[in-house]
């Protein structure tokens, strides 16, 4: 995938599509705005999609999410439990019928959460289609079961892969921070090309506007940029122009590598699901 000459351009298209999904569902997007929250959200959703209405031992519960995520090291048990409680508080998860008691009753995503996840999946299928001329997005649109079966397969693969759960060092500066993941996507979508003519590409970005867009404080964004600058991942223009920054070739390479892991897992899951239908 990394050797595909279209890959960096497709990554930019994909990053812009992810921002569009973020803008449609800003409150929900906050729940996947850090890598830890991304892993928790997708793990919970996988449990939901694998729920058997006739089996009270399936579905989303705190105990099952804790077990799922703890096995990967993606989050502590307490973090997983607190995250589920937050989703319930904001009515993004709701109880469903089933379970032997109120204590073990599973949860399910609310309608908006469902729509956001399906749009995310469609955007990723579209990115894969751009790479090889496939028709995954159309097929997934026509058959909802593709998403319902592929998402858990992809998530289990990703959460068992330390190359995904532990992002490359440069990506990690952004990925573990609140809204850092979506900010990194935003930055990658800004230049005309991610193929640097030398060792960097230039972007224009207004930090206060970036903070407003992603519902975080200006201080948080400035601290995030300061950490990235200290690590040599981004830098300011020498001429002192406000809002002009460069992205290092290293950060672009790490981002591409990390995104390739995700897209490969999704492509594999799609192939498994569609092959089993024939």
C-alpha positions, 0 to 999 in steps of 0.5 A, a space after each residue: 500500500 505504501 508503494 502505491 504512487 496514489 497513496 499520499 494523495 488518497 490519504 489527503 482525500 481520506 483526511 478531508 473526508 474524516 474532517 467532513 464526518 467530524 463536522 457533521 457529528 462534532 459531539 460524537 467526534 470528540 469521542 474518537 478525538 484521541 487514540 485511546 478514545 478511538 480504540 475504546 469507541 471502536 471496541 465498544 462498537 464491535 461488541 455491539 455489532 456482535 451482540 446476539 439478542 438471544 444471548 445475554 452474554 453478548 453486547 456492550 457492558 462495562 465488564 466486556 469492554 474492560 476485558 476486550 480493551 485490557 487484553 490489548 493494553 489500549 486502556 485500563 479497566 477504570 478508563 474503559 468503565 469511565 468512558 462507557 459512563 460518559 457515553 451513557 451520560 451524553 446519551 450516545 449509548 442507551 440500554 437495550 432489552 436483554 440481560 439477566 438483570 439491570 446490572 448486566 443489561 447491554 447497551 447499544 449506540 443511539 441513532 446518531 452514533 450509528 450514522 457516524 460510524 457508518 459514514 466513517 466506514 464508508 469514507 474508508 472504503 472510498 479511500 481504498 477504492 481510490 487506491 485500486 479502482 474497487 467498488 467497496 463503498 458502493 457494495 457496502 452502501 447496498 449491503 449493510 451487513 458488510 459494515 456490520 461484519 467487517 468492523 469487528 474483524 478490522 478492530 480486533 486485528 488493529 487492537 491486537 497489532 502493537 504497530 497500531 495500538 502504539 503509534 510511531 513516535 511522531 504521530 504519538 505526539 498528536 494521537 494521544 492528545 485530546 483532539 490531536 488525531 483529528 488535528 493531525 488529519 486536518 494538517 495532513 489535508 492542507 498542503 497541495 501535496 504530501 510529497 515534499 520537494 525537500 524535507 518538508 511541506 508548507 501549510 497555512 493554519 490559524 491556531 485560534 481558528 483550529 482550536 475553535 473548529 475542534 472545540 478545544 482551547 487555544 492553549 491546548 492547541 498551542 501546547 500541542 504545536 509546541 510539543 510537535 515543534 520541539 520534536 522537530 515534526 513541525 516548524 514556523 517560517 523563518 520570515 516570521 509570517 504568522 500562520 505559516 508552518 512546515 510539516 516534516 517528511 518524518 511526520 508525513 512518513 509516520 502518518 502514512 505508515 500508521 494509516 496504511 496499517 488501518 486501511 490494510 486491516 479494513 481491506 482485509 476485513 472487507 475481503 473476508 466478509 465479501 468472500 464468505 458471501 460467495 
